[in-house]
């Protein structure tokens, strides 16, 4: 069976949360609600758009609001964005070791393709699993189990990278060894959500020993 690295996208492969937060703040302000970073991180970050908008604006069409929000995000996303530090080197190692790699995201496909193109890494991934295209998106583990099936990987041979509590729970429930990326939240919050470990980014020296232990031999202990 193949070893696999499974990556969330927003806040994991690139720093995109600031742009998402800006768009949410504007949309809420246009509707007479003032929100800040604390509200974004506690009540929006990592959640499904339709669920968030249905909760906060019950008199509006949540899917229409979601589409508007994501279109604004794409309009403001630069054509070129730096990937998360250490990502290209990690993907180089994955290719050299024969590890399969996938993106597992709740972002709409248009957003996912735009972000992966912006960081110049689209061709590096074997598959792209979109939460809305699954029967159940994150925080359900189904997108992760579908990615493992597509890659031919067992849960014990998979490492997942996540930056939000809901995504972390989904990855952990799938059976993958789950590493939190501290792009928005501290170690303790990610551990509370189910992360087995956390890293600052993919250049963090703490990552290599985890990979050596769990995947280099082709099977996790």
C-alpha positions, 0 to 999 in steps of 0.5 A: 500500500502507498504512503500518502501526504494529505493537505488541507489548502487554505492556511495550510498550503498558503497564507490565505486566511487574511484575505478570506477574513477581509472578505467576510468582514466586508460582507458582514459590514454590508449587512450591518454586522461588525465582526473581527478576527476573534469572531472569524477564528472562533465562528467562521474559520474552517467551517462550511460557508453555507452553514455559517451564512445560514446561521448568521443571515437566516433571511438570505440565500446561504448558497448565493452569499457563499458564491458571492464571498468566494468570487470576491476572494478569487478576484482579490487573489494575486496571480502569484503567491508564495507557498507555505515555507518548506512546501516545495521541498516537502513535495520534492521529498514525497516524489523522491520517496514515492509518497502519494500526495493529495489536497483535501479541501472544503474550498470550491473547486474554482478557488482550489484551482486558483490557489494551487495555480497561484502558488505554482504547485497544481501539477505536484498533486496526484488528486484534489478532493473537494468537500462539496463534491463529497456526500459530506464535507469536513468536519466529516472525515469522508473527504479524507477517506475518499482521498486515501481510497483514490491514492491507494493508502491505508489510514495508518500510512497517511499523514494529514496537514490541517490548520483549522479545528474542524479540518483537524477533527475530520483528518483525525477521525479518518485515522490519518496521523494529523499534524496541525499547521500553526498558521492561525491557531496555536499548538494547544488549540490544534491539539484540542481539536485532535492534532497529534502534533503541530508545526509552524510550517513545512520548514519546521525542523520538527517535521522531518523526524515525524516523516522519518518515523511514520512514512520512510519505511512505507508503513506507520508504526 
